[in-house]
Every structure is written in structure tokens, then in C-alpha cells.
Amino acid sequence: MEEIDLVIIGAGPTGLFATFCAGLREVKSITLESMEAYGGQIPTLYPEKIVYDVQGIPRIRAQELADKMYEQAQLFHNTIKFGANVTDIVQTEDKNFIIEVNNEQAYKCKAVLLCSGIGHFVPTKLGAEGEAEYADKGVSYAVKSSADFKDKKVAIVGGGDSAFDYANMIAPAAALVIIMQHNESLKAAESSIENAKKSGKITIMLNTEVKKVIGDGVKVTKLHLLNNKENTESDIDADALVVAIGHKASPNAFKSVKLELVNRYVKVNGEYKTNIEGIFAAGDVANISDQPKFALIAVGGAEAYSAINNVKKYITPQASLFGGHSSSLDL
Ligand SMILES: Cc1cc2nc3c(=O)[nH]c(=O)nc-3n(C[C@H](O)[C@H](O)[C@H](O)COP(=O)(O)OP(=O)(O)OC[C@H]3O[C@@H](n4cnc5c(N)ncnc54)[C@H](O)[C@@H]3O)c2cc1C
């Protein structure tokens, strides 16, 4: 079994910055990511959105930001491993940890940093007939690239931010976009709803449910709809159906360690230590108090920085807590 100082769980924004910081502090680490991609929520939920609130970067496409974070994370050549789902953390008698990856013991480490966000998240399914059959044949749960919808007739189910963001994103390329919401409540930001209404290409259908996805065996061709207010049914032509009705998060249950929670977060103190000595947590997975968390990239980055410096001190008690300014390096 490979032995290492620190295992970082998750290669989202927080885990990527933690990987960089570990390199900066000369902590030998490996970062384990269950998905085949880096960037956490970014590639999964909003790769083409523009992000405005990362210090020093006035505006950037989210996927481009994730690419830059990955590049930065690799600066000190600390390993990042994909397809590596951490299934358990077992504390040993000598206060080290055995990390189980994909149900097999894989690493022994002195410390663990949880950067696992909201855990594994899977999109909520619509439950319509034909939905599973046409998954990846026109039915999808996120918009990765607006180019995928060029000249297509696209139905988007949902009334929240994701549905409207996706609609506004793909409208310029698509032939037409229809947002379908099962009731009359639209929860997206007002500006997104206004942009959709102004686009001239987006239609909003309220009280509308997709009951059946119809296709030719290879791709989606039609949707069977129910207007649940008027109790009428109809078919419309469609090439694609994007289901944007949220995600079900299943928080990690590392059964061998009993991490203390505050609401749904792993509770940490000001040093980003959990209740288990040697396990630290930062980013969307962690919270210091029972106040609402600022679940943001910049916040996760700052927490990762603090956590890694405390990990350094934990592993090497004689080390200073602050490792100095990066501007004093010559890389
Ligand atoms: C639609 C949307 C728009 C947003 N816009 C902005 C914005 O404009 N600005 C901003 O600052 N923030 C924004 N956010 C929030 C931001 O994306 C999150 O705060 C950020 O992704 C949190 O990073 P994280 O690394 O802590 O967690 P995550 O991004 O959730 O990453 C956690 C990673 O850990 C992995 N993981 C989980 N469990 C395991 C396991 N057991 N083993 C291995 N890997 C595991 C996951 O696969 C994932 O890759 C937005 C979020 C959404 C949903």
C-alpha cells in the first residue's frame, strides 16, 4: 500500500487549490477524484456560465476557470487521480488513516483533507416514459456545450436558475427553445427570466409536464405533454430534452469514521480540523458554524489555504504555520 503524508478527497475548486497549496508547503499529497473530470460542480453543472466573483479575474467562462485551476494544481507535480472514489476512511491505532478507493484499501496517510463538496451528486430524473431509453440520445441533465444544440429544437424542463441559464446559453445556437415548468412558479433570477423573454427564441410553457419521450430508437423526435391545468395532452416535435430539476446529493458516509456534522456540513473549527484528529475539511463540504455557508469558489480557496497550513503544522509540528508569500518564489 502506498504511504503518503496527505490524501485530499475531491478535485473540485477547493481540492485543486488545496493540491497547489500542498505543493507550496512541500506536503506530499495525492488528490483523489471520483469523477473522470476536474472542477467539481463546474464541468457538471455550469461549464459555459460566466463567473465574475473570483478575485483578480473580472469575467471568465467557468470551464476555463476550472482549466486554469487544474494547471495551477499541477505546478508542484502532486498527483491527481481520477475515477478514484473514496469509499471509506479507516483510522489506525497509530492515528494514521487507511484510505479505501473503489472499495479497496489503497493508501496509508498521516492526514486527510475532505474537499468533497456535496458528495456524489446525481441529477434528479423526470420519471417520464422513454426517459431512460433516450438518455444520451437526446435526453441530458446538463448543458456542457451550446454547440451540442446547434439548430435543434430543445425542450428544457425546470423553472430554476439552471433551466433558464441553459436556455439563455443555447438559444443563440438552437433552432428554438421551450422551457417547461410543471406549475406556475419560476424560481430563476429575474434577470435570467427577462433575458429569456427578450431573446425571441425562448418560449415558456407553464403547468406543463413531459409524460413521454418519443424517438425513432436512435434519437428523440417528439415529446408527449400534459397541461395539468387544462387537463389536455399534446405532442410536440423536439430533438433534445434537457432535464434541469435539480440534483440529489448523497453525502459521503465514510462508515468507519464518525464525523460530526452541523446541519448537512462536516463541522470544522477555525483551523479546519474536524472532530477526528488528522481529518480536515474545506470548501462546500465544511462549515464552522450553523450559519448559512458561503458556498463559493473563492471561499473554498481561502479555506483550502488555511487547512493546508494547519495540515503542515499537524504533520510537522516544528514547521511554521505560515509558509511565506508565493511572490518570494522563483518558479
Ligand atoms: C449553477 C451553479 C453556479 C455557480 N456559480 C458560481 C459562481 O459564479 N461563483 C462562485 O464562486 N461559485 C459558484 N458556484 C458554487 C461553486 O461551484 C462551489 O462553491 C464550488 O464548486 C465548491 O467547490 P468544492 O471543491 O468545495 O466542491 P465541489 O465543486 O462540489 O467538488 C467536490 C469534488 O469532490 C468529488 N468527490 C466527492 N466525494 C468524493 C469521494 N468520496 N471520492 C472522490 N471524490 C469525491 C466530487 O466528484 C467533486 O468533483 C456555483 C454553483 C452552481 C451549482
PDBQT file of the ligand as one rigid body, heavy atoms in Angstrom, charges set to zero:
ROOT
HETATM    1  C1  LIG A 401     -25.117  26.541 -11.164  1.00  0.00    +0.000 C 
HETATM    2  C2  LIG A 401     -24.013  26.989 -10.229  1.00  0.00    +0.000 A 
HETATM    3  C3  LIG A 401     -23.363  28.192 -10.445  1.00  0.00    +0.000 A 
HETATM    4  C4  LIG A 401     -22.348  28.610  -9.595  1.00  0.00    +0.000 A 
HETATM    5  N1  LIG A 401     -21.735  29.816  -9.835  1.00  0.00    +0.000 NA
HETATM    6  C5  LIG A 401     -20.740  30.215  -9.020  1.00  0.00    +0.000 A 
HETATM    7  C6  LIG A 401     -20.083  31.476  -9.243  1.00  0.00    +0.000 A 
HETATM    8  O1  LIG A 401     -20.419  32.216 -10.159  1.00  0.00    +0.000 OA
HETATM    9  N2  LIG A 401     -19.077  31.813  -8.384  1.00  0.00    +0.000 N 
HETATM   10  C7  LIG A 401     -18.692  31.027  -7.336  1.00  0.00    +0.000 A 
HETATM   11  O2  LIG A 401     -17.770  31.392  -6.627  1.00  0.00    +0.000 OA
HETATM   12  N3  LIG A 401     -19.297  29.837  -7.103  1.00  0.00    +0.000 NA
HETATM   13  C8  LIG A 401     -20.305  29.421  -7.906  1.00  0.00    +0.000 A 
HETATM   14  N4  LIG A 401     -20.942  28.228  -7.655  1.00  0.00    +0.000 N 
HETATM   15  C9  LIG A 401     -20.545  27.461  -6.459  1.00  0.00    +0.000 C 
HETATM   16  C10 LIG A 401     -19.218  26.722  -6.687  1.00  0.00    +0.000 C 
HETATM   17  O3  LIG A 401     -19.273  25.937  -7.858  1.00  0.00    +0.000 OA
HETATM   18  C11 LIG A 401     -18.940  25.838  -5.463  1.00  0.00    +0.000 C 
HETATM   19  O4  LIG A 401     -18.846  26.654  -4.318  1.00  0.00    +0.000 OA
HETATM   20  C12 LIG A 401     -17.615  25.088  -5.664  1.00  0.00    +0.000 C 
HETATM   21  O5  LIG A 401     -17.704  24.200  -6.755  1.00  0.00    +0.000 OA
HETATM   22  C13 LIG A 401     -17.273  24.295  -4.398  1.00  0.00    +0.000 C 
HETATM   23  O6  LIG A 401     -16.059  23.635  -4.643  1.00  0.00    +0.000 OA
HETATM   24  P1  LIG A 401     -15.651  22.319  -3.818  1.00  0.00    +0.000 P 
HETATM   25  O7  LIG A 401     -14.385  21.868  -4.430  1.00  0.00    +0.000 OA
HETATM   26  O8  LIG A 401     -15.692  22.631  -2.368  1.00  0.00    +0.000 OA
HETATM   27  O9  LIG A 401     -16.824  21.280  -4.091  1.00  0.00    +0.000 OA
HETATM   28  P2  LIG A 401     -17.300  20.617  -5.470  1.00  0.00    +0.000 P 
HETATM   29  O10 LIG A 401     -17.208  21.575  -6.594  1.00  0.00    +0.000 OA
HETATM   30  O11 LIG A 401     -18.636  20.024  -5.153  1.00  0.00    +0.000 OA
HETATM   31  O12 LIG A 401     -16.242  19.474  -5.744  1.00  0.00    +0.000 OA
HETATM   32  C14 LIG A 401     -16.189  18.330  -4.911  1.00  0.00    +0.000 C 
HETATM   33  C15 LIG A 401     -15.489  17.226  -5.683  1.00  0.00    +0.000 C 
HETATM   34  O13 LIG A 401     -15.288  16.116  -4.818  1.00  0.00    +0.000 OA
HETATM   35  C16 LIG A 401     -15.563  14.920  -5.517  1.00  0.00    +0.000 C 
HETATM   36  N5  LIG A 401     -15.926  13.886  -4.549  1.00  0.00    +0.000 N 
HETATM   37  C17 LIG A 401     -16.995  13.861  -3.707  1.00  0.00    +0.000 A 
HETATM   38  N6  LIG A 401     -16.979  12.766  -2.961  1.00  0.00    +0.000 NA
HETATM   39  C18 LIG A 401     -15.882  12.051  -3.344  1.00  0.00    +0.000 A 
HETATM   40  C19 LIG A 401     -15.322  10.796  -2.923  1.00  0.00    +0.000 A 
HETATM   41  N7  LIG A 401     -15.881  10.054  -1.963  1.00  0.00    +0.000 N 
HETATM   42  N8  LIG A 401     -14.183  10.366  -3.531  1.00  0.00    +0.000 NA
HETATM   43  C20 LIG A 401     -13.577  11.104  -4.509  1.00  0.00    +0.000 A 
HETATM   44  N9  LIG A 401     -14.070  12.280  -4.935  1.00  0.00    +0.000 NA
HETATM   45  C21 LIG A 401     -15.200  12.749  -4.346  1.00  0.00    +0.000 A 
HETATM   46  C22 LIG A 401     -16.734  15.298  -6.413  1.00  0.00    +0.000 C 
HETATM   47  O14 LIG A 401     -16.851  14.405  -7.518  1.00  0.00    +0.000 OA
HETATM   48  C23 LIG A 401     -16.326  16.707  -6.853  1.00  0.00    +0.000 C 
HETATM   49  O15 LIG A 401     -15.535  16.700  -8.017  1.00  0.00    +0.000 OA
HETATM   50  C24 LIG A 401     -21.962  27.796  -8.490  1.00  0.00    +0.000 A 
HETATM   51  C25 LIG A 401     -22.598  26.574  -8.275  1.00  0.00    +0.000 A 
HETATM   52  C26 LIG A 401     -23.617  26.169  -9.129  1.00  0.00    +0.000 A 
HETATM   53  C27 LIG A 401     -24.300  24.850  -8.878  1.00  0.00    +0.000 C 
ENDROOT
TORSDOF 0
